[in-house]
Amino acid sequence: MKVTTRKAALGGLAMFGAAVLLAGCAAAPEETDGGTDEAGSDFVPCMVSDAGGFDDKSFNQLAFEGLTKAADELGVEPITVESQSETDYAPNLTSLVDQGCNLIVTVGFALSAATVESALANPDIEYVIIDDAADNDFDDETDAPNIKPVLFNTAQAAFLGGYAAADYTKTNTVGTFGGMNFPTVSIFMDGFKQGVDYYSEQKGKAVTVLGWDGTDGLFTGGFEANDTARQVAQSLIDQNVDVMLPVGGPIYQSAAAAIREAPREIAMIGVDADFTETDPSVADLMLTSILKQIDVATYEAVLAAGNGEFDPEAYVGTLENGGVGIAPFHDFESKVSDTLQGELDDLQAAIIAGDVEVQSYLAE
């Protein structure tokens, strides 16, 4: 277990992008099957994952699904490669360049530095980066004009998740922890805490958030489903948490293992994907999931590039444009209050209208 200081200011974003080291199981480069439509046969879309791999039930998998859907519609064959660690990013990108890729999608904040370097060296290739601005100076332009950043203001959706957690909790104690202290991780924790605090203020119910206080947080140091992640989850369980938000790909699997051995019922909130659908083995634990429509955004970016309409302007998913949201309660529908869904609908409308402000590094 490791407590680190949050780097939420925009200036910290680039520093993390250059420094990260991830570890995990990975496969050799592999190609996926695509169509053979002659109209799109000259276009080669490609993708490199971060260490989570394309079967992480989360953001890598969603991006992969978006790529393959677009490739199918274009009638082309995508090339995909998975990364084991930071040292794989640059070689994997070079490999894709050498294979004649016209568009390269890099999945994750950790690939920022390698993506910018590759894009600057290959100005004729188009790039899409998921979850990063590709902008070390944070001005109005990316470091390379051939990169399209795809970002998600997940704090807005996490605000709704925090509100739901505060309404559901019986112990009046909820908790969260992350893999590493990236802005794309802490943005979930920020929104979650703000939503809990908002509920407490509105309802007069004092709900405590453990694992994130708005400045410092609880992090495992990586994104692996391992004993460290399980111990961090257990530490929250030992402090009477009955709703838990693990942020960081496969670490939710370790949290689920700890929850199943707990002496009381504990609900979990997923991130990126609807875990009830992507991983039915944890469906009975899921209160809801905080969604990022990575598959849709990736699909649209790849399709546009394949049709000769690549647009480097940054995309930011919000509640208003449907880029973020929360999943249905699924198995917990009968366990939450009858009024909760209506309250969440009203709260979402208030956030979109600007009547309720959600702070994040992506907030305008």
C-alpha positions in Angstrom: 0.0 0.0 0.0 1.3 3.4 -0.9 0.0 6.9 -0.2 1.1 9.5 -2.7 0.4 13.2 -3.2 -2.0 14.1 -6.0 -0.7 15.9 -9.0 -3.9 17.4 -10.3 -2.5 20.6 -11.7 -2.2 20.5 -15.5 1.5 20.9 -15.3 1.8 17.5 -13.6 0.2 15.7 -16.5 3.2 15.7 -18.8 5.6 14.7 -16.1 3.6 11.5 -15.4 3.4 10.7 -19.1 7.2 10.6 -19.4 7.9 8.8 -16.1 5.4 5.9 -15.9 6.4 2.3 -15.8 3.7 -0.3 -16.1 3.9 -4.1 -15.8 1.6 -6.9 -16.8 1.0 -9.9 -19.0 1.3 -9.2 -22.7 1.2 -10.9 -25.9 3.4 -10.6 -29.1 2.1 -8.4 -31.8 -1.0 -9.8 -33.4 -3.2 -9.0 -36.3 -6.9 -9.1 -36.3 -9.1 -10.2 -39.2 -10.7 -7.4 -41.2 -12.6 -7.1 -44.4 -11.3 -6.9 -47.9 -13.4 -4.1 -49.4 -11.3 -2.6 -52.2 -12.5 0.9 -51.5 -10.7 1.0 -48.1 -7.9 -1.5 -48.8 -5.2 1.2 -48.8 -6.0 2.3 -45.3 -4.2 0.5 -42.5 -5.4 1.4 -39.0 -3.3 0.2 -36.1 -3.3 0.2 -32.3 -0.9 -0.2 -29.4 -2.2 -1.0 -25.9 -0.7 -0.2 -22.6 0.2 -2.9 -20.1 -3.4 -3.9 -19.4 -3.8 -5.7 -22.7 -6.8 -5.9 -25.0 -8.7 -8.3 -22.7 -8.5 -6.0 -19.6 -12.3 -5.7 -19.5 -11.7 -2.0 -19.4 -10.3 0.8 -21.5 -7.8 -1.2 -23.6 -10.6 -3.6 -24.5 -13.0 -0.8 -25.3 -10.5 0.9 -27.6 -9.8 -2.4 -29.4 -13.5 -3.0 -29.9 -13.9 0.5 -31.4 -11.0 -0.1 -33.7 -12.2 -3.4 -35.0 -15.8 -2.2 -35.5 -14.5 0.7 -37.6 -12.1 -1.5 -39.6 -14.9 -3.9 -40.4 -17.0 -1.1 -41.7 -14.1 0.2 -43.8 -13.3 -3.2 -45.1 -9.7 -3.2 -43.9 -7.5 -5.2 -41.7 -6.2 -3.5 -38.5 -2.9 -4.3 -36.9 -2.7 -4.4 -33.1 0.1 -4.9 -30.7 0.1 -5.2 -26.9 2.7 -3.7 -24.5 4.3 -5.3 -21.4 5.9 -2.2 -20.0 7.0 1.4 -20.7 10.1 0.0 -22.6 7.8 -1.5 -25.2 6.0 1.7 -26.2 8.5 3.1 -28.6 9.5 -0.2 -30.2 5.9 -1.1 -30.7 5.2 2.3 -32.3 8.2 1.9 -34.6 7.0 -1.6 -35.6 3.6 -0.2 -36.6 5.2 2.6 -38.6 7.4 0.0 -40.4 4.3 -2.0 -41.2 2.8 0.9 -43.2 0.1 2.1 -40.7 -1.8 5.1 -41.8 -3.4 5.7 -38.5 -2.0 4.6 -35.1 -4.2 4.7 -32.0 -2.3 4.6 -28.7 -4.3 3.6 -25.6 -3.6 5.3 -22.4 -2.0 8.3 -20.7 1.3 6.4 -20.2 2.0 6.3 -23.9 2.0 10.1 -24.3 5.7 10.7 -24.6 6.3 7.9 -27.0 3.3 8.9 -29.1 4.5 12.5 -29.4 8.0 11.3 -30.3 6.6 9.0 -33.0 4.2 11.6 -34.4 6.9 14.2 -34.7 9.1 11.7 -36.5 6.3 10.6 -38.9 4.3 13.7 -39.8 2.5 11.8 -42.7 1.0 9.3 -40.2 -2.1 10.2 -38.3 -2.3 9.4 -34.5 -5.1 9.2 -32.0 -4.2 9.0 -28.3 -6.7 7.9 -25.7 -6.8 9.6 -22.3 -4.1 12.2 -22.9 -3.9 15.7 -24.4 -0.5 15.0 -26.1 0.3 18.5 -25.1 3.3 19.0 -22.7 2.8 22.8 -22.7 -1.0 22.8 -22.2 -1.6 25.5 -24.7 -4.2 25.4 -27.5 -2.3 22.9 -29.7 -0.8 19.4 -29.3 2.9 19.0 -29.5 2.4 17.3 -32.8 -0.3 18.5 -35.2 -1.0 15.0 -36.5 -2.3 13.7 -33.1 -6.0 13.7 -32.1 -6.4 13.6 -28.3 -9.4 11.7 -27.0 -10.2 12.7 -23.4 -13.1 12.1 -21.0 -14.3 14.3 -18.1 -15.1 11.3 -16.0 -15.3 13.4 -12.9 -18.9 14.3 -14.0 -20.0 10.7 -14.2 -18.0 9.8 -11.1 -19.9 12.6 -9.3 -23.1 10.6 -10.0 -21.4 7.4 -8.8 -20.4 9.1 -5.6 -23.9 10.4 -5.0 -25.3 6.8 -5.6 -22.7 5.4 -3.2 -23.6 7.9 -0.5 -27.3 7.0 -0.9 -26.6 3.3 -0.8 -24.1 3.0 2.1 -25.3 1.5 5.3 -22.1 2.1 7.2 -21.8 5.7 6.1 -18.3 4.9 4.9 -17.2 4.5 1.3 -13.8 4.1 -0.1 -11.6 4.3 -3.3 -8.1 3.5 -4.4 -6.2 3.8 -7.6 -3.4 2.1 -9.5 -1.1 5.0 -10.0 -1.5 8.7 -9.4 -2.2 9.8 -13.0 -4.7 12.6 -13.6 -6.8 10.1 -15.6 -7.0 7.9 -12.5 -7.5 10.6 -9.9 -10.2 12.3 -12.0 -12.5 9.4 -11.0 -11.6 9.8 -7.4 -12.2 13.6 -7.5 -15.6 13.2 -8.9 -16.5 10.4 -6.6 -15.6 12.4 -3.5 -17.4 15.5 -4.8 -20.5 13.4 -5.4 -20.4 11.9 -1.9 -19.8 15.3 -0.3 -22.7 16.9 -2.3 -25.1 14.1 -1.2 -24.0 14.7 2.4 -24.6 18.4 2.2 -28.0 18.0 0.4 -29.3 15.2 2.6 -27.7 15.9 6.0 -26.2 12.4 6.0 -22.5 12.4 7.0 -20.8 10.0 4.7 -17.0 9.5 5.0 -14.8 8.9 1.9 -11.6 6.9 2.6 -8.7 6.6 0.1 -8.9 10.1 -1.3 -9.3 13.4 0.4 -9.0 15.6 -2.7 -5.3 16.1 -2.3 -3.8 12.7 -1.2 -4.8 9.3 -2.1 -4.3 5.5 -1.8 -2.5 3.9 -4.7 -1.1 0.4 -5.3 1.8 1.6 -7.5 0.6 -0.4 -10.6 -2.3 -1.7 -12.5 -1.9 -5.4 -11.8 -4.4 -7.6 -10.1 -2.1 -8.8 -7.4 -1.7 -9.2 -3.6 -0.8 -5.5 -3.1 -4.1 -4.4 -4.7 -5.9 -7.0 -2.6 -4.3 -5.7 0.6 -5.3 -2.1 -0.2 -8.9 -3.2 -0.7 -8.7 -5.2 2.5 -7.5 -2.1 4.4 -10.6 -0.3 3.3 -12.9 -3.2 4.2 -11.3 -3.2 7.7 -12.3 0.4 8.1 -16.0 -0.4 7.6 -16.3 0.6 3.9 -19.3 -0.9 2.2 -19.0 0.7 -1.2 -15.6 0.6 -3.0 -14.3 2.2 -6.2 -11.1 0.7 -7.5 -9.7 2.8 -10.3 -7.2 1.2 -12.6 -8.0 -1.7 -14.9 -7.5 -5.2 -13.5 -7.0 -4.1 -9.9 -10.8 -4.4 -9.5 -10.3 -8.2 -9.7 -8.2 -8.1 -6.5 -10.8 -5.9 -4.8 -13.5 -8.3 -5.8 -11.5 -11.2 -4.2 -11.2 -9.3 -1.0 -14.9 -8.4 -1.0 -16.0 -12.0 -1.4 -14.2 -12.9 1.8 -15.6 -9.9 3.8 -18.0 -10.6 6.7 -20.7 -8.2 5.3 -22.1 -7.2 1.9 -19.9 -4.7 0.1 -20.8 -3.2 -3.3 -18.2 -2.2 -5.9 -18.3 0.5 -8.6 -16.5 -0.2 -11.9 -14.7 2.2 -14.2 -14.5 2.7 -17.9 -16.7 -0.2 -18.9 -19.9 -1.6 -17.5 -18.3 -4.5 -15.5 -21.6 -6.3 -15.2 -21.5 -6.8 -19.0 -17.7 -7.1 -19.6 -17.0 -9.3 -16.6 -20.2 -11.2 -15.4 -18.1 -12.9 -12.7 -18.4 -9.7 -10.7 -21.9 -8.8 -11.7 -23.4 -9.6 -8.3 -21.0 -7.1 -6.7 -21.6 -4.1 -9.0 -23.6 -1.2 -7.7 -22.9 0.6 -11.0 -20.0 1.5 -13.2 -18.6 4.9 -14.3 -18.5 4.8 -18.1 -16.2 6.2 -20.7 -17.4 5.7 -24.2 -13.9 4.8 -25.4 -15.2 2.3 -27.9 -17.5 4.9 -29.5 -14.9 7.7 -29.6 -12.3 5.3 -31.0 -14.7 4.0 -33.6 -15.6 7.5 -34.8 -12.0 8.7 -35.0 -10.8 5.6 -36.9 -13.8 5.8 -39.3 -13.2 9.5 -40.0 -9.5 8.8 -40.7 -10.4 5.9 -43.0 -12.7 8.2 -44.9 -10.1 10.8 -45.3 -11.6 13.1 -42.7 -9.1 12.9 -39.9 -9.6 15.8 -37.4 -6.8 16.5 -34.9 -9.1 18.7 -32.7 -9.3 17.2 -29.2 -12.4 15.4 -28.3 -13.6 15.6 -24.6 -16.4 13.2 -23.5 -18.9 14.7 -21.1 -22.3 14.0 -19.7 -23.7 16.5 -22.3 -22.3 14.8 -25.3 -22.8 11.3 -24.0 -19.0 10.6 -23.8 -19.3 9.6 -20.1 -22.1 8.3 -17.9 -23.0 5.7 -15.4 -24.3 2.2 -16.0 -27.7 0.8 -14.8 -27.9 -0.7 -11.3 -28.5 -4.2 -12.8 -28.5 -6.7 -9.9 -28.7 -3.8 -7.4 -31.8 -2.2 -8.8 -34.0 -3.8 -6.1 -31.4 -2.8 -3.4 -31.2 1.0 -4.1 -33.8 3.5 -3.0 -36.9 4.0 -5.2 -36.0 7.7 -5.6 -32.3 7.3 -6.5 -32.5 7.0 -10.2 -34.8 10.0 -10.5 -32.4 12.0 -8.3 -29.5 11.0 -10.5 -31.4 12.0 -13.7 -32.1 15.4 -12.1 -28.5 15.8 -11.0 -27.1 14.9 -14.4 -29.4 17.6 -15.9 -28.1 20.1 -13.3 -24.5 19.3 -14.1 -25.1 19.7 -17.8 -26.8 23.0 -17.2 -24.0 24.2 -15.1 -26.1 24.5 -12.0 -24.0 21.9 -10.2 -20.3 22.4 -10.8 -17.9 19.4 -10.9 -14.2 20.2 -10.6 -11.6 18.4 -12.6 -8.4 19.1 -14.6 -10.6 18.9 -17.7 -13.2 21.4 -16.5 -13.5 24.5 -18.6 
